[in-house]
Amino acid sequence: MYYKTVFLTLLLSSSLFAFQDNDIDGVEDTIDRCSNTPFDAFVDKNGCAVNISKKSSNSDYWGAVTLKVGSSIQRDDEYEDDEYVDLFANYRYHNWDISISNSRSTTKSTLTEDNSDSDNDIYLMGGYSFPLANARLKLSAGTKMVDNSNSRDDDYFTGLNYDYFVNSKQDIFLYGGYTFSGDDDTIDYEDYSSFSIGTGYAVTPSFYSAVSYNYTGSNYPDEDAQEGLTWYNSYSFNKNIFATASYTYGLDDYSYDNTFRFGLGLYLQ
């Protein structure tokens, strides 16, 4: 049940890191037609150096890879505390991207005295982004490939991200998703929807901060949805290395009261 919250944060990471400027030229990545300009180059409104043509800047473009490793820490007075190791990889080529992720609990359960009951599912997702006037729309779809040791069928999900750029530093983002839950031999799981709304601000070209409200329905028939408030931050040390940190406060009885997440990433282009 709580594993969905971990996945939702990974799924929303592309939205929460909405203002990206990987070549640090002051032009947001979604409208940056020349995504590898030198740090000290003077660029036009399209992000291209004045002495570099669009054709030559894109002739050797092979895409971008993002790798991220992190940890999630969940705390609550009623539940056992839980910790996860989070792995994430993404490949982007122009407006297309595909990502794979996995979160595994490292906490020893009082029932099994180890972490053998932890989920070890793999999430695979692909998407396409549509650059719009002062905005970006992304359609995505994917599947949760269930650990073979479980008898449950795979989940399938779709999502829609919408980012509106208020100005060169602030954005407002919306997310809506729907999951078709797989069943197992004993339980018919419910399909459920997810929703998020928030706003972010690029404090500096390297530091981005956002707050959001997150809602995730339950795949159990008799349980309420999970709700939380998230404060997300990312910092780019340079063009290739970045770090993320977030805090989520649970708003319902089923969510953990406090969830902390930390990550370190590598961006290659």
C-alpha positions as CSV (number, residue, x, y, z in Angstrom):
1,M,0.0,0.0,0.0
2,Y,2.7,2.5,1.0
3,Y,4.9,1.5,-2.0
4,K,2.6,3.5,-4.2
5,T,3.7,6.7,-2.5
6,V,7.3,6.0,-3.2
7,F,6.5,5.4,-6.9
8,L,4.4,8.5,-7.1
9,T,7.3,10.7,-6.1
10,L,9.5,9.0,-8.8
11,L,6.8,9.5,-11.3
12,L,6.4,13.2,-10.4
13,S,10.1,13.9,-10.4
14,S,9.9,15.0,-14.0
15,S,7.2,17.5,-13.1
16,L,8.6,18.7,-9.8
17,F,11.9,19.4,-11.6
18,A,10.0,21.4,-14.1
19,F,12.4,24.3,-14.6
20,Q,15.6,22.7,-16.0
21,D,18.5,24.6,-17.5
22,N,21.2,22.0,-17.9
23,D,23.5,24.1,-19.9
24,I,22.9,27.1,-17.5
25,D,22.3,29.7,-20.2
26,G,19.1,31.1,-18.7
27,V,16.8,29.4,-21.2
28,E,14.5,26.6,-19.9
29,D,15.2,23.2,-21.4
30,T,11.8,22.7,-23.0
31,I,12.3,25.7,-25.3
32,D,16.1,25.5,-25.5
33,R,16.8,24.5,-29.1
34,C,20.6,24.4,-28.4
35,S,21.0,22.4,-25.3
36,N,24.8,22.2,-25.1
37,T,26.0,25.8,-25.4
38,P,29.1,26.8,-23.5
39,F,28.6,28.2,-20.0
40,D,29.9,31.7,-21.0
41,A,28.3,31.9,-24.4
42,F,25.8,34.7,-25.2
43,V,22.6,33.1,-26.4
44,D,19.4,34.3,-28.1
45,K,15.8,33.6,-27.0
46,N,16.0,30.1,-28.3
47,G,19.1,29.3,-26.2
48,C,21.5,29.2,-29.2
49,A,24.8,31.0,-29.2
50,V,24.7,33.9,-31.7
51,N,27.5,32.3,-33.7
52,I,26.1,28.8,-33.7
53,S,23.4,27.7,-36.2
54,K,20.6,25.5,-35.1
55,K,21.6,22.8,-37.6
56,S,25.2,22.5,-36.5
57,S,24.3,22.6,-32.8
58,N,21.9,19.6,-33.2
59,S,24.0,17.6,-35.8
60,D,25.7,15.5,-33.2
61,Y,22.8,15.2,-30.7
62,W,22.5,11.7,-29.3
63,G,20.1,12.4,-26.4
64,A,20.5,12.7,-22.7
65,V,20.8,10.2,-19.8
66,T,19.9,10.8,-16.2
67,L,20.9,8.4,-13.5
68,K,19.8,8.8,-9.9
69,V,20.3,6.9,-6.6
70,G,18.6,7.8,-3.4
71,S,17.0,6.9,-0.1
72,S,13.5,7.3,1.3
73,I,12.9,7.4,5.1
74,Q,9.3,7.0,6.4
75,R,8.4,7.8,10.0
76,D,5.1,7.4,11.9
77,D,4.0,6.8,15.5
78,E,1.6,4.0,14.6
79,Y,3.5,2.1,11.9
80,E,6.9,0.6,11.7
81,D,9.5,3.0,10.4
82,D,10.6,2.1,6.9
83,E,13.6,2.9,4.7
84,Y,14.1,2.4,0.9
85,V,16.8,2.4,-1.6
86,D,15.6,4.2,-4.7
87,L,17.1,3.7,-8.2
88,F,16.1,5.7,-11.3
89,A,17.3,5.9,-14.9
90,N,16.0,8.0,-17.8
91,Y,16.9,8.4,-21.5
92,R,15.6,11.4,-23.4
93,Y,15.8,12.0,-27.1
94,H,14.3,15.3,-28.2
95,N,10.6,15.1,-27.0
96,W,10.7,11.3,-26.3
97,D,11.9,9.7,-23.1
98,I,11.9,6.4,-21.3
99,S,12.6,5.6,-17.7
100,I,13.0,2.6,-15.4
101,S,12.9,2.7,-11.6
102,N,13.0,0.5,-8.5
103,S,12.5,1.0,-4.8
104,R,13.3,-1.7,-2.3
105,S,12.8,-1.6,1.5
106,T,16.0,-2.2,3.6
107,T,14.0,-2.3,6.8
108,K,13.9,-5.5,8.9
109,S,10.2,-6.4,9.6
110,T,9.2,-7.6,13.0
111,L,7.2,-10.3,11.4
112,T,9.9,-11.8,9.1
113,E,12.9,-10.4,11.1
114,D,14.4,-9.4,7.7
115,N,13.3,-7.5,4.6
116,S,12.2,-10.6,2.6
117,D,8.7,-9.3,2.3
118,S,9.8,-6.1,0.6
119,D,8.5,-5.4,-2.9
120,N,11.1,-5.6,-5.6
121,D,8.9,-4.5,-8.5
122,I,10.3,-2.6,-11.5
123,Y,8.6,0.4,-13.1
124,L,9.0,1.1,-16.8
125,M,7.5,4.3,-18.3
126,G,7.7,6.1,-21.6
127,G,6.5,9.5,-22.5
128,Y,6.3,12.3,-25.1
129,S,6.4,16.0,-24.4
130,F,4.6,18.7,-26.4
131,P,6.2,22.1,-26.1
132,L,3.4,24.8,-26.0
133,A,3.4,28.5,-25.6
134,N,4.8,29.2,-22.1
135,A,3.9,25.6,-21.2
136,R,4.7,21.9,-21.7
137,L,2.4,18.9,-21.9
138,K,3.6,15.4,-21.4
139,L,1.7,12.2,-22.0
140,S,3.1,9.0,-20.4
141,A,2.3,5.3,-20.0
142,G,3.9,2.4,-18.3
143,T,3.8,-0.7,-16.3
144,K,4.8,-2.1,-12.9
145,M,6.5,-5.4,-13.6
146,V,5.8,-7.4,-10.5
147,D,8.5,-9.4,-8.8
148,N,8.3,-13.0,-10.0
149,S,8.1,-14.3,-6.5
150,N,4.6,-12.8,-6.2
151,S,1.5,-14.2,-7.9
152,R,0.0,-10.8,-8.6
153,D,-0.5,-9.5,-12.2
154,D,1.3,-6.5,-13.4
155,D,-0.2,-3.0,-13.1
156,Y,-0.6,-0.6,-16.0
157,F,-0.8,3.2,-15.7
158,T,-1.2,6.4,-17.8
159,G,-0.3,9.9,-16.8
160,L,-0.6,13.5,-18.0
161,N,1.8,16.3,-16.8
162,Y,1.1,20.0,-17.6
163,D,3.7,22.6,-16.7
164,Y,2.8,26.3,-17.1
165,F,5.8,28.7,-17.0
166,V,4.6,31.9,-15.3
167,N,7.9,33.5,-16.1
168,S,11.6,32.5,-16.6
169,K,11.8,31.3,-12.9
170,Q,8.3,30.2,-11.7
171,D,6.1,27.4,-12.9
172,I,2.7,25.9,-12.0
173,F,2.3,22.1,-12.6
174,L,-0.5,19.7,-12.7
175,Y,-0.5,15.9,-12.8
176,G,-3.2,13.4,-13.3
177,G,-2.8,9.6,-13.6
178,Y,-4.8,6.4,-13.6
179,T,-3.6,2.9,-12.7
180,F,-5.2,-0.3,-13.8
181,S,-4.3,-2.7,-10.9
182,G,-3.4,-6.3,-11.4
183,D,-5.0,-9.0,-9.4
184,D,-3.7,-12.0,-7.6
185,D,-5.3,-15.4,-6.6
186,T,-7.0,-14.0,-3.5
187,I,-7.6,-10.2,-4.0
188,D,-9.3,-8.3,-6.8
189,Y,-7.4,-5.0,-6.5
190,E,-9.2,-1.7,-7.4
191,D,-8.1,0.6,-10.2
192,Y,-7.3,4.1,-8.8
193,S,-6.4,7.6,-9.8
194,S,-3.7,10.0,-8.8
195,F,-3.5,13.8,-8.8
196,S,-1.0,16.5,-7.9
197,I,-0.9,20.3,-8.1
198,G,1.9,22.6,-7.1
199,T,4.2,25.5,-8.0
200,G,8.0,25.8,-8.2
201,Y,10.5,28.6,-8.3
202,A,14.1,28.7,-9.6
203,V,15.8,30.6,-6.7
204,T,19.0,30.6,-8.7
205,P,20.0,28.9,-12.0
206,S,21.2,26.0,-9.9
207,F,18.6,25.8,-7.1
208,Y,14.9,24.9,-7.7
209,S,12.3,24.6,-5.0
210,A,8.6,23.5,-5.2
211,V,5.6,22.7,-3.0
212,S,2.7,20.4,-4.0
213,Y,-0.4,18.7,-2.9
214,N,-0.5,15.0,-3.8
215,Y,-3.5,12.6,-3.9
216,T,-3.3,8.8,-4.6
217,G,-6.3,6.6,-4.5
218,S,-6.2,3.2,-2.8
219,N,-6.1,-0.2,-4.7
220,Y,-7.9,-1.7,-1.7
221,P,-11.7,-1.5,-1.9
222,D,-12.3,-0.4,1.7
223,E,-9.4,2.0,2.3
224,D,-9.3,5.8,1.8
225,A,-6.9,7.6,-0.5
226,Q,-3.5,8.9,0.5
227,E,-2.9,12.6,0.7
228,G,0.2,14.6,1.4
229,L,2.0,18.0,1.1
230,T,5.4,17.8,-0.4
231,W,8.3,20.3,-0.3
232,Y,10.8,19.4,-3.1
233,N,14.3,20.9,-3.7
234,S,16.9,20.3,-6.3
235,Y,20.4,21.7,-6.7
236,S,22.8,21.4,-9.6
237,F,26.5,21.4,-8.6
238,N,27.5,21.7,-12.3
239,K,26.2,20.6,-15.7
240,N,26.4,16.9,-14.8
241,I,25.8,16.4,-11.1
242,F,22.7,17.3,-9.1
243,A,21.1,16.5,-5.8
244,T,17.4,16.4,-4.7
245,A,15.8,16.4,-1.3
246,S,12.1,16.4,-0.3
247,Y,9.8,16.2,2.7
248,T,6.2,14.9,2.6
249,Y,3.7,15.4,5.4
250,G,0.9,12.9,5.4
251,L,-2.6,14.3,5.6
252,D,-4.6,11.1,6.2
253,D,-4.6,8.1,8.5
254,Y,-3.1,5.7,6.0
255,S,0.0,7.7,5.0
256,Y,3.2,7.9,7.0
257,D,3.3,11.1,9.0
258,N,6.7,12.1,7.8
259,T,8.6,11.0,4.7
260,F,12.1,12.2,3.8
261,R,13.8,11.5,0.4
262,F,17.3,12.3,-0.7
263,G,18.9,11.6,-4.1
264,L,22.1,12.2,-6.0
265,G,22.0,12.3,-9.8
266,L,24.2,12.3,-12.9
267,Y,23.2,14.0,-16.1
268,L,25.0,13.1,-19.3
269,Q,24.3,14.8,-22.7
